[in-house]
Amino acid sequence: MLFKYSIEPHLTSAEFVDVLHRSTLAERRPVDRPELIQSMLENASVIVTARYAGRLVGVSRAITDFVYCTYLSDLAVDEAYQRRGIGRELIRQTHLAAGLQTSLVLLAAPKARTYYGHIGMIAHDSCWYIPRTSPEKPENVQPERG
């Protein structure tokens, strides 16, 4: 099978949501909030797609400064097309677009934890994060002290 990889900064939210569902990544993305999905796409630095006969079968979405760090926030491949090197190539194309001088980092989805080591990525044991909160309930926001 011949897959076509492209940088698609104007990927539609409908196509993005569709491939999220077909990859199971929709379980952990706000697919029921079209305004958030649209903003996620508009504010991404790099969006790389994989298509087969015009159909979107994979996508990566990253945020980068293009000089030091690239955060790969989404990697989704249609389950029917997995194990064909699409994820590996999406990561490679994303890193090329962001610049190989950047460190590419990501948080693995639970079902994909073993995948990244399999393709040669290095595990890091020191990830720290602050969980997202609803804009209506900013319970993790601390008052300024001055």
N, C-alpha and C positions, 0 to 999 in steps of 0.2 A: 504494500500500500504506500502511496505517495502522499505525504502530509505537507501542507503548505504552512510555513511559519511566517508571521508578519507582526510588525509593531502596529497596533491599532488603538491610537489614543481616543478614538471616537466610537469604541465598541458600544453597542446599545445595551441598555440595562436589561431588556427582554432576553437578548441572547446570553448575557452574563448569568442571569437568574436561571435560565434553562439549563446551561451547562453545570451550574452549581447543583441543581437537582439531580442531574444525571451522574454526577460525581460523588454524591452524598455530602459534599461540603455545605450544602444548604442547611444541614442540621445545625450548623454553627455560624450562620450568617443571617442578617436581618432581611430575608427574602420577602417578608410580609410588609416591609417598609420601603416602598419604591423611592421615596425621597432620600433615604439613607444610601440605598444602592447607587442611585444617580450621583450622589455626592462622593461616594467611595471611588467611582470611576472618574469623575471630573478632577479629583484631587490626587489621583495616582500619578507618579512620575513616569512609569513605564508599564504598558500593557502589551503583552505578547500573546498572540493567539496561535492555535494549531487548528487547521481546517482540513477536512477530507471531503472532496467533491463539493466544496463550498459550505459544508455544515461545520459549525463550531464544535470541535471535539475536545479542546483543551484551552486553558487560559492561565496566565500568570499575571499578577498585579503587584507592583512594587513601588515603594517610596524610597527615594535616594537623593543624596546631595551631589552625586556624580563624581565625587573626588575621594571620599573616605568610606562611606557606609551605604549599603543597600539593604533595606528590609523587605523581604519577599513575604507579603502579607496574605496572598492567596495563590494556591496552586491547585487547579481543578482539572481533572481529566475524566471524561465520560467513562463510566465503568466498562462499557462495551469495547473501549479502545485502550484499556490499560494493559501494561506489560508489553508495550511495543516501543518503548523508548521516548514516548511523547513528553512525560514529565521531566526526564533528564534533559531533553532538548529545550523545553521551555525554560528551565533553569539556566542552561547555558546561554540561550539567546537573551534572557533577561540580564544576566551578568555582563554579557557583551555590550548591550545597550546602555547599561548603567556605568560601565567602565570596569575593566578587570582589575584596576588599582583599588577598587572598593572591596571591602569585606562584605560578603553576602550572608545575611543572617535570617533565620526564620524560627517560628515556633511550630512544631509539628502537631498536626491533628492527631488525636489518639489512635486512629486506625492507620496512620502513616508513620508511626514512630520508628519502625524498623527500616522503612524504605530509604530514608536519607543516608544512613550509613552504608546501605547496599550500593548506592550510586557514588560513594566516595566522599560524602560530606563528613565533617568532623563534629562529633558531639561536644557540647560545652556544658559543664556542670554548674555554671554560675549565672543562670538567667533569673532576673528579678523583674517584677512588673506590678503595676497598680491596676486592679481590675476596672473595667469600664463601669460607669454608673449612668443611670438615666438622667437626662438634663432636668427632668422634673424633680428628681430626688438626689441631689448631690451630697449624699451622706459621707463620701470619702474626702470631701473638700474641707480642708482645715482653714480656719480664719487666719488672716495675716496677723503677725505679731510685730510690733514696732516699738 
